[in-house]
Amino acid sequence: MSYVFMKVLESAPTRYDRGMRLLALGRLERVYRDIAALLAERPGGRVLDLGCGTGMLAVLLARRGLCVTGVDVSPPMLSLAARRVHENGLEERVTLRELGVAELYTVFPDASFDAGVSTLVFSELSDDEIEYTLAECRRILRPGGRLLIADEVLPASVMSRVATFFFRLPFTVLAFVLTQNTTHRIAGLRERIEKAGFQVVEVRRYLAGTLQLFVAGKAE
C-alpha cells in the first residue's frame, strides 16, 4: 500500500481524514489505536507528535490522559487540528505549533518529552533529514523515553519491491503533478532507528508488512 497521496490530500485538509482512511483501508486508525494503547500505560506523560496533521492521533492520545505537543509545517492542517482539539475540549492537554523538524532544536530543550510519535512522516524526508530527525528525537526524549514510528517501508524481497513499485507508480505520478513532491518507501528503517541510539523492542506490521510500527526505547 502506498501513501504518496498524502501530499495531494494535504492540499485539501477537510478531505484528508476521509482520504487517509480509504488509502490505508482502515489500517491507519488501527495504528493510531495501537500507539495510544502503548503510550497510555504511562498516563500524564508528555508526548511530541511529529507531523501531527489534522490532529487525530493527538486527540486520541490526549483522551488517554497524555499531554501532547503537535507540530506540523502546514497551517491549514494545524487549523483543522485546532478545531478538532477544541471540539473535544482538550485545549489543556494539546498544544499545536507550526514547526518543521529542522526547527526542533530552537524550541525544545534536551530531555523534555517522555515519548515521541510519528506516523507517515519519515517517508517524506531525505536520508539526511531522517538521520537528523532521529538524532533530535533522541535529544529531546528523557531517559527511558520511547519513540514510536509508523511508516511505509521498502520490502526486503526484490519481487515484492517490483510489485509494490508498479502498484504505487500512478499514485506517485499524480502526486508529483499536483504537488511537485512525493514520498518514498524507507529501506532499513529499523537499522536507522537503532543506529540513532534507540533499541527497537517491538515491530507491528500492517497491510502485508508494507506499513510498520516500530516501538523503540532510548538506549542508555
N, C-alpha and C positions, 0 to 999 in steps of 0.2 A: 504493500500500500504506500502511495506517495502523498507527501504533504506540501508539495510545491504550490498548490492552490492557496496556501496561507497568504502569500503575497497579494494575490488577487483579492481575497476576502478582506484583507486589511484596508483596502480602499473603500470598503463599504461595511463599517463596523456593525451596523444594525443587522446585517445578514451573516456576520462572522460565526456566531454560535451555531446557527442552523446549518451553515455550510460545513463546519468542522464535524458536526455530528454525522452528516452524510458521508463525508470523506473518510472518516475513521470508523464508519459502520457501527457507531455507538461505543467503540472501544476507548475513546478518549475520556469519556465520562467515567468509565471503569478505572482508568489510570488515575484520574483525579480522586476517586473514592479510595483507591489503594494508598495514594500518597497521604491523604487526610487521616486514614486509619493508622498508618505508620507513625505519623507525627503526633497524633492525638494521645499517644502513650505518655507524652510529656506535656500536659496542659500548662498554659501560661508562658510557654516558650516564645522567643522572638524568631520569626521566620522571614527571610528575604525571598520574595517571588520575582525571579529574573524574567523579564519579558512577560509581565502579568496579563497583557492583552485586555480583554473585556472584564477581567476580574472574577471569572467563575471559580477558579481554584482559590483565590484569596478569600472569597466569601465563604467557601466551603471550609477552609482552614479556620477562619475566624469563628464560624459556628461551632467548631470543635474546641473552642477555648484558647486558641493561639492568637498571638499578636503579630500581624502581618504588615510588612512594608513591601508594596508592589511597585516595581519600576518598569518603565517602558518608554520607548522613543516616539511613540505615536500619540499625539494629542487627542485625535478622535477616539482611539481605543481607550485612553485614560478617561475621557469624558463619559463614555458608556460604562466603564468600570466604576466611576464615582457615582453614577446614577444607581447602579446595582447595589453598591455598598449602602447608599442612603435608603433605598427601598427596603433593605434588610435591617436597617437600624444598627449598623456595625461601624459607625464612624469612629468610635472609641477604640476599636480593635484593628482597623485597617487604615494605613497611611499610603497614599499614592503619590509618586513623584515621576516627573518627566526626566528620564535619565538613561544614558547608554552605559554599556559595560565598561567603556574606556573612562568613564567618569566616576566609577565606584570609589576609587581611592580618594577623590576630592570630598566625599560626603561621609563615608562610613569608616570609623576608626577600626583598628585591629580588634578581633575577638568581640564583635558587637552583636553577633547573632548566634542563636542556638542551632539553626538549620537554614539551609538554602535549597530552593527548589527551582527547577527549570523544565518546562515542557515545550518541546519543538522549537527551541531557540538556538541550540548549538549547531543545528543543520543549516542555519543562516549565516554562520560565521566562517571566516577563513581559518586555516590551520593555526596561524599565528594568534588570531583572536581567541580561538579555543584554548590554546595554551595560556594566554594571558588571563582569560576569564576564570579558568580553573585555579590559577595561582591567586587571583583576587578572592575567589570563594574560600580558599584555604586561609587566607589572611583574615578575612572578616568573621570566620567561624571561631567560636570559643573552643577550648579543649574538650574533646568528646563530642563536638558538633557533628551533625550529619548533613550529607549532601545527597539529594535525590534528583536524578536527571532522567527524563523520559524523552527519547528522540528516535529518529529514523536512522537505522544502521545499515551498513553495506553487508549483504550476505557473504558468508565465508566461501561458498562454492561458486565456481565460475558459471555453472548452469543457472543458478539462482540469480546471480548478478545480471546475466544477459536477459533472463525472463523479466525481471523487475525493471530493467532499463527500458525495454520496449513498451512495457505497460505504462511507465511514467513519462515517456517521451512526449506524447501530445500535450500532457499537462504542463511539462516543462516549457515547451514552445509557447503555449498560450500565456503562461505566467510571465515569460520574458517579454512577449509582445506587449502585454498590457502594463507591466510594471518595470521593465528593464532590469529585473532582478529575479533570482531564483534561489532554491535551496539545494542542498546536496546530501546524499547519504553519507554517513560518517563511518570511516574504516577505523577499526581498532579503538573504539571509544573507551572500552574498559581499561585497556592498557594506558591510554592517555590520562584517565582519571587516577589510576594508581601511580603513574609517573609524577603527577602533580602533588603527591603526598597524601593520598586517601587510600583506605583499604575497602575494597568492594566486598560487602558482606552478603549481598543478595542481588540476583538479576531476575526480573519478571519479564516474560515475553508475551507479546500480543500480536495478532494478525500474522500468524505463522512465523513469528520471530522477527518481522521487519520493523516492528516498533518494540523497543525495550526500555524497561525502567531499571536504572542502576541505583542501588541503595548503598551508600558509602559512608564510612566514618573517617574523621580527621585523624590521620596517623600521628602518633606522638613522635 
